[in-house]
Amino acid sequence: MTSATSNSDCIFCRIVAGDLPSTIVAETDSAVAFNDIDPQAPVHVLVVPKKHYGDVAQVAAADPELLADIVSLADQVAGTLADGQFRLIFNSGPRAGQSVFHVHAHVLAGAQLGWSPA
């Protein structure tokens, strides 16, 4: 999938546009952070760029500054909602667990996190 400003079929593009409700916890000019609807930790926030990219590799190749902004917003969220210690996960592709094909970082924090490869 190539990058585009938005994709009307994409749930995250619709959240970014304000067409679907979500609990926004932080926002910058280039990205938005909102609570995951199925949290896997006390703090589980998704950080998505406002511009549509299919996965993290596409963002890294096309706009490394945007990727840095996503990581920076994730750090800000973890500092605000937790103790600044967090796990940052990008799933890339369906076999890796990606179910929404708009790049998004999972910020997990607020507890001692174990490791359980799927």
ChimeraX attribute file (.defattr): number of C-alpha atoms within 10 A of each C-alpha:
attribute: neighborCount
match mode: 1-to-1
recipient: residues
	/A:1	10
	/A:2	10
	/A:3	15
	/A:4	10
	/A:5	9
	/A:6	17
	/A:7	15
	/A:8	9
	/A:9	8
	/A:10	13
	/A:11	15
	/A:12	27
	/A:13	21
	/A:14	15
	/A:15	18
	/A:16	23
	/A:17	13
	/A:18	10
	/A:19	11
	/A:20	11
	/A:21	10
	/A:22	15
	/A:23	12
	/A:24	15
	/A:25	15
	/A:26	17
	/A:27	18
	/A:28	13
	/A:29	8
	/A:30	15
	/A:31	22
	/A:32	23
	/A:33	27
	/A:34	21
	/A:35	18
	/A:36	17
	/A:37	11
	/A:38	8
	/A:39	13
	/A:40	14
	/A:41	15
	/A:42	12
	/A:43	20
	/A:44	24
	/A:45	31
	/A:46	27
	/A:47	30
	/A:48	28
	/A:49	25
	/A:50	22
	/A:51	19
	/A:52	23
	/A:53	25
	/A:54	19
	/A:55	22
	/A:56	20
	/A:57	15
	/A:58	18
	/A:59	21
	/A:60	14
	/A:61	9
	/A:62	14
	/A:63	12
	/A:64	14
	/A:65	12
	/A:66	17
	/A:67	23
	/A:68	13
	/A:69	17
	/A:70	24
	/A:71	18
	/A:72	15
	/A:73	23
	/A:74	28
	/A:75	17
	/A:76	16
	/A:77	26
	/A:78	23
	/A:79	14
	/A:80	12
	/A:81	15
	/A:82	16
	/A:83	12
	/A:84	15
	/A:85	15
	/A:86	22
	/A:87	15
	/A:88	18
	/A:89	12
	/A:90	18
	/A:91	18
	/A:92	20
	/A:93	14
	/A:94	10
	/A:95	9
	/A:96	10
	/A:97	11
	/A:98	16
	/A:99	11
	/A:100	16
	/A:101	19
	/A:102	25
	/A:103	26
	/A:104	26
	/A:105	24
	/A:106	24
	/A:107	28
	/A:108	23
	/A:109	24
	/A:110	16
	/A:111	13
	/A:112	8
	/A:113	12
	/A:114	6
	/A:115	5
	/A:116	5
	/A:117	4
	/A:118	6
